[in-house]
């Protein structure tokens, strides 16, 4: 399989942050996931479900492969996923990706965002 196949992949996910040890640990893993995606040239859409400190938002916005969708109204988890998928669809159309592949994952799944894991799936 050819790593160029990843060019059609758009990952979408959601992040929520609370200031405690659990979320501090989880957020470190998020950035490993985001780094992996950037290294592979994979676009990522993140729905900000709330709580992200400004410095974390600045860090996320520094990635050139990430688009953030801000939470516009309270809605259930499924609504947030649909908002992120809608943005991913818009990106695919805007960039002329004829056969886009959309992948929902939790941002802590950093081991999933590797050539070894992704190429067999797509």
Backbone as CSV, one residue per row, in Angstrom:
resi,resn,N_x,N_y,N_z,CA_x,CA_y,CA_z,C_x,C_y,C_z
1,UNK,0.827,-1.182,0.000,0.000,0.000,0.000,0.869,1.241,0.000
2,UNK,0.334,2.285,-0.569,1.066,3.510,-0.796,0.662,4.571,0.235
3,UNK,1.627,5.189,0.928,1.292,6.242,1.894,0.531,7.420,1.277
4,UNK,0.621,7.595,-0.056,-0.137,8.664,-0.709,-1.637,8.458,-0.558
5,UNK,-2.042,7.232,-0.264,-3.460,6.944,-0.076,-4.034,7.703,1.116
6,UNK,-3.175,8.110,2.031,-3.637,8.847,3.208,-4.098,10.255,2.866
7,UNK,-3.778,10.732,1.654,-4.147,12.104,1.279,-5.660,12.297,1.214
8,UNK,-6.413,11.211,1.071,-7.875,11.301,1.012,-8.534,11.184,2.382
9,UNK,-7.727,10.959,3.405,-8.247,10.727,4.749,-8.442,12.041,5.497
10,UNK,-9.592,12.181,6.122,-9.850,13.291,7.033,-10.354,12.688,8.337
11,UNK,-9.626,12.969,9.399,-10.005,12.489,10.726,-10.861,13.557,11.385
12,UNK,-11.896,13.132,12.072,-12.661,14.090,12.853,-12.832,13.554,14.269
13,UNK,-12.814,14.477,15.214,-12.824,14.114,16.618,-13.372,15.263,17.445
14,UNK,-13.512,15.050,18.714,-13.955,16.102,19.620,-13.073,16.113,20.856
15,UNK,-12.906,17.289,21.423,-12.125,17.398,22.649,-12.899,18.209,23.684
16,UNK,-12.787,17.755,24.904,-13.338,18.464,26.059,-12.233,18.460,27.106
17,UNK,-12.110,19.545,27.838,-11.047,19.645,28.822,-11.601,20.131,30.144
18,UNK,-11.185,19.464,31.203,-11.433,19.920,32.567,-10.069,19.972,33.244
19,UNK,-9.884,20.920,34.120,-8.571,21.104,34.746,-8.388,20.119,35.899
20,UNK,-7.976,18.918,35.540,-7.650,17.908,36.542,-6.592,16.975,35.973
21,UNK,-6.081,16.080,36.804,-4.985,15.199,36.372,-5.373,14.330,35.181
22,UNK,-6.589,13.836,35.169,-7.032,12.972,34.069,-6.964,13.710,32.746
23,UNK,-7.511,14.921,32.687,-7.525,15.662,31.427,-6.156,16.206,31.058
24,UNK,-5.321,16.501,32.039,-3.957,16.911,31.713,-3.218,15.759,31.031
25,UNK,-3.405,14.549,31.525,-2.788,13.373,30.908,-3.370,13.117,29.524
26,UNK,-4.703,13.161,29.429,-5.353,12.918,28.133,-4.884,13.930,27.089
27,UNK,-4.767,15.194,27.485,-4.399,16.218,26.503,-2.983,16.008,25.977
28,UNK,-2.079,15.458,26.774,-0.736,15.147,26.271,-0.822,14.127,25.137
29,UNK,-1.719,13.156,25.301,-1.892,12.134,24.259,-2.546,12.749,23.025
30,UNK,-3.465,13.695,23.202,-4.081,14.370,22.048,-2.994,14.924,21.141
31,UNK,-2.020,15.586,21.741,-0.991,16.236,20.942,-0.092,15.221,20.237
32,UNK,0.070,14.045,20.803,0.773,12.975,20.088,-0.034,12.583,18.847
33,UNK,-1.339,12.471,19.010,-2.224,12.152,17.881,-2.131,13.233,16.816
34,UNK,-2.203,14.484,17.230,-2.146,15.600,16.281,-0.788,15.648,15.576
35,UNK,0.286,15.377,16.320,1.620,15.331,15.714,1.698,14.220,14.667
36,UNK,1.174,13.040,15.000,1.181,11.921,14.057,0.434,12.289,12.780
37,UNK,-0.727,12.895,12.935,-1.529,13.278,11.765,-0.780,14.296,10.908
38,UNK,-0.173,15.271,11.541,0.562,16.281,10.779,1.731,15.643,10.030
39,UNK,2.447,14.766,10.688,3.597,14.099,10.063,3.157,13.294,8.833
40,UNK,1.944,12.722,8.882,1.436,11.917,7.770,0.671,12.744,6.737
41,UNK,0.509,14.048,6.991,-0.212,14.907,6.057,-1.717,14.690,6.073
42,UNK,-2.244,14.264,7.205,-3.670,13.975,7.342,-4.378,15.188,7.932
43,UNK,-5.478,15.565,7.309,-6.302,16.659,7.825,-7.072,16.164,9.040
44,UNK,-7.281,17.071,9.996,-8.016,16.743,11.212,-9.021,17.851,11.484
45,UNK,-10.245,17.458,11.797,-11.271,18.403,12.237,-11.538,18.093,13.703
46,UNK,-11.407,19.118,14.535,-11.628,18.963,15.972,-12.825,19.796,16.379
47,UNK,-13.784,19.151,17.017,-14.884,19.909,17.597,-14.507,20.227,19.028
48,UNK,-14.457,21.507,19.342,-14.136,21.967,20.683,-15.402,21.882,21.529
49,UNK,-15.471,20.852,22.354,-16.649,20.652,23.201,-16.594,21.458,24.490
50,UNK,-15.532,22.218,24.676,-15.484,23.140,25.794,-14.334,22.894,26.753
51,UNK,-14.060,23.929,27.521,-13.088,23.835,28.588,-11.634,24.032,28.209
52,UNK,-11.327,24.136,26.919,-9.921,24.258,26.522,-9.352,25.606,26.961
53,UNK,-8.248,25.581,27.694,-7.595,26.846,28.043,-7.064,27.540,26.785
54,UNK,-6.937,28.848,26.854,-6.474,29.617,25.700,-5.139,29.115,25.158
55,UNK,-4.195,28.798,26.055,-2.886,28.357,25.587,-2.981,27.030,24.822
56,UNK,-3.925,26.191,25.190,-4.103,24.930,24.470,-4.729,25.184,23.099
57,UNK,-5.691,26.104,23.037,-6.287,26.464,21.749,-5.239,27.052,20.808
58,UNK,-4.382,27.895,21.322,-3.312,28.482,20.507,-2.410,27.383,19.970
59,UNK,-2.092,26.425,20.810,-1.226,25.321,20.381,-1.892,24.488,19.283
60,UNK,-3.183,24.209,19.438,-3.908,23.431,18.427,-3.992,24.214,17.117
61,UNK,-4.281,25.503,17.213,-4.418,26.326,16.009,-3.105,26.475,15.250
62,UNK,-1.991,26.182,15.894,-0.687,26.283,15.225,-0.468,25.160,14.205
63,UNK,-1.230,24.087,14.299,-1.120,23.002,13.321,-1.756,23.455,12.011
64,UNK,-1.067,23.250,10.898,-1.612,23.678,9.612,-2.576,22.655,9.018
65,UNK,-2.710,21.506,9.632,-3.603,20.464,9.130,-4.878,20.323,9.956
66,UNK,-5.050,21.195,10.952,-6.196,21.075,11.862,-7.161,22.230,11.666
67,UNK,-8.442,21.874,11.623,-9.524,22.851,11.609,-10.337,22.646,12.880
68,UNK,-10.622,23.721,13.580,-11.408,23.638,14.816,-12.837,24.078,14.530
69,UNK,-13.771,23.299,15.011,-15.190,23.645,14.958,-15.604,23.965,16.388
70,UNK,-16.021,25.188,16.612,-16.436,25.585,17.953,-17.861,25.111,18.229
71,UNK,-18.099,24.744,19.449,-19.431,24.338,19.886,-20.332,25.566,19.826
72,UNK,-21.414,25.469,19.082,-22.288,26.633,18.910,-23.514,26.582,19.812
73,UNK,-23.922,25.405,20.210,-25.093,25.270,21.066,-24.977,23.952,21.815
74,UNK,-25.614,23.873,22.964,-25.560,22.586,23.666,-26.254,21.513,22.832
75,UNK,-25.575,20.442,22.639,-26.182,19.314,21.944,-25.485,18.046,22.396
76,UNK,-26.114,16.914,22.186,-25.524,15.665,22.643,-24.280,15.298,21.834
77,UNK,-23.611,14.274,22.285,-22.382,13.810,21.649,-22.568,13.596,20.151
78,UNK,-23.661,12.976,19.763,-23.922,12.731,18.343,-23.998,14.010,17.542
79,UNK,-24.556,15.062,18.122,-24.638,16.348,17.435,-23.269,16.939,17.179
80,UNK,-22.375,16.810,18.142,-21.011,17.298,17.974,-20.274,16.538,16.886
81,UNK,-20.481,15.236,16.838,-19.840,14.431,15.798,-20.365,14.820,14.423
82,UNK,-21.656,15.070,14.344,-22.232,15.477,13.053,-21.670,16.821,12.612
83,UNK,-21.505,17.767,13.563,-20.911,19.065,13.213,-19.490,18.896,12.681
84,UNK,-18.707,18.051,13.337,-17.329,17.829,12.885,-17.307,17.135,11.526
85,UNK,-18.188,16.163,11.326,-18.253,15.471,10.040,-18.694,16.425,8.936
86,UNK,-19.630,17.310,9.240,-20.076,18.289,8.247,-18.907,19.162,7.803
87,UNK,-18.092,19.607,8.748,-16.923,20.434,8.410,-15.924,19.620,7.595
88,UNK,-15.717,18.345,7.959,-14.806,17.480,7.198,-15.302,17.321,5.765
89,UNK,-16.602,17.181,5.591,-17.201,17.064,4.261,-16.964,18.340,3.457
90,UNK,-17.139,19.482,4.094,-16.909,20.767,3.425,-15.444,20.896,2.989
91,UNK,-14.528,20.466,3.833,-13.105,20.529,3.497,-12.821,19.647,2.282
92,UNK,-13.374,18.440,2.276,-13.165,17.529,1.142,-13.674,18.146,-0.154
93,UNK,-14.846,18.763,-0.103,-15.409,19.399,-1.301,-14.543,20.577,-1.739
94,UNK,-14.161,21.423,-0.796,-13.361,22.610,-1.106,-12.005,22.229,-1.704
95,UNK,-11.407,21.151,-1.195,-10.087,20.741,-1.655,-10.146,19.773,-2.838
96,UNK,-11.349,19.476,-3.306,-11.501,18.627,-4.482,-11.097,17.173,-4.267
97,UNK,-11.296,16.682,-3.069,-10.986,15.274,-2.791,-12.151,14.444,-3.320
98,UNK,-11.895,13.696,-4.373,-12.970,12.974,-5.063,-13.492,11.782,-4.275
99,UNK,-12.620,11.100,-3.570,-13.028,9.932,-2.800,-12.531,10.070,-1.361
100,UNK,-13.149,10.976,-0.611,-12.683,11.193,0.756,-12.996,9.993,1.653
101,UNK,-12.148,9.825,2.635,-12.348,8.805,3.658,-12.415,9.558,4.978
102,UNK,-13.507,9.365,5.693,-13.700,10.050,6.967,-13.551,9.037,8.098
103,UNK,-12.786,9.414,9.103,-12.549,8.525,10.241,-12.806,9.273,11.532
104,UNK,-13.791,8.780,12.295,-14.006,9.312,13.648,-13.104,8.528,14.583
105,UNK,-12.422,9.228,15.452,-11.642,8.575,16.501,-11.586,9.482,17.713
106,UNK,-11.388,8.878,18.846,-11.121,9.662,20.047,-9.709,10.218,19.922
107,UNK,-9.465,11.418,20.399,-8.145,12.020,20.220,-7.031,11.311,20.997
108,UNK,-7.401,10.444,21.920,-6.388,9.698,22.673,-5.874,8.469,21.921
109,UNK,-6.402,8.194,20.760,-5.982,7.017,19.986,-4.751,7.312,19.137
110,UNK,-3.697,7.764,19.775,-2.496,8.151,19.038,-1.864,6.972,18.297
111,UNK,-1.998,5.759,18.807,-1.428,4.590,18.124,-2.179,4.231,16.854
112,UNK,-3.401,4.712,16.714,-4.168,4.461,15.497,-3.662,5.322,14.339
113,UNK,-3.169,6.511,14.644,-2.794,7.461,13.606,-1.335,7.229,13.210
114,UNK,-1.120,6.077,12.570,0.187,5.691,12.045,-0.053,5.035,10.688
115,UNK,0.965,5.036,9.841,0.848,4.354,8.541,0.503,2.886,8.742
116,UNK,1.156,2.268,9.704,0.948,0.838,9.948,-0.509,0.521,10.267
117,UNK,-1.156,1.375,11.021,-2.553,1.139,11.391,-3.533,1.588,10.306
118,UNK,-3.262,2.734,9.692,-4.239,3.332,8.779,-4.256,2.724,7.380
119,UNK,-3.098,2.434,6.824,-3.068,1.956,5.433,-3.892,0.682,5.208
120,UNK,-3.844,-0.303,6.097,-4.687,-1.483,5.863,-6.193,-1.170,5.917
121,UNK,-6.554,-0.127,6.634,-7.977,0.220,6.781,-8.518,0.935,5.549
122,UNK,-7.660,1.696,4.872,-8.174,2.463,3.754,-7.855,1.767,2.452
